[in-house]
């Protein structure tokens, strides 16, 4: 049986419509990054403090029920000779926080509603006798693990954390 031009056109139009509806059904928060991280300063000096802000956005349509996040120094930071710093405080939506010497561990307050955010801050102090100068940096990465759909689903990832250059005081 022969199909007419209109029949073929109609089928293509229906398929295009269905594809358009499927793609438009993506959640509005899909453009929002899962984790945004910032530092209150790009350059610090020995004897100063730096605060990191980590904001998790729940991209799912169910609440996040568990969030575990660790902050670790990069390999370059951990191998830097004479670089001295230590985490000293955390705040924000924190259920518990452990600030070890050069790393941190945070459990965010939950639940985090669908599309909502939760923010924690971690502060570290640079020792007054720390190494400093051009190219001397403190950089981190964070491992994030969270559960949603009442614990039936989970996701995780590793994200870069902006660090700072440790400049010598003028």
C-alpha positions, 0 to 999 in steps of 0.5 A: 500500500502506498503512503501519501505525502501527508501521511509521511509528513504527519508521522514526522510531525507527531514524532517531532512533537513527542520529542519536543514534549519529552525534552521540555519536560526536563526539570527547571533546575537542570541548568543549576550545577549540583555543587557550587564552590567558592572561596572568599579570597583568591590570595591570602597571606601567612597568618590569615584565614580563608573561608570556603562556601559549598552549596549543594542544589538538589536536582531531583524531584524527591528530597535528599535524605543524606549528604556526606562531603569531604574536603581534601588537599590536592596532591600538589598541596599535600606535597608542598614543602613548608606550607602550613594550614589547618581547618578551624571551623565550619558553619551553615547547614551542618548536622556534624562537622569534623575539621582535621588538620588539613581536611574536613568532613561535613554532614549537611542538615537534611532533608533538602527539598527538591530544587532547594539548596543547602550551604556549608562553610569551612574555614582554614587558617594559614600559619604565620610561618607558612611557606609563601610566594609566587606559585605557593598554593593551597588547593582542594577537591571535595568528594560528595555523596548523597542519597535521595528517593528515601535512600533507594537512589544515590549519587556521588562525584569529585569536584574541584574546590578553588584554592588560593595563592599564599603570597608573602606579606609586603 
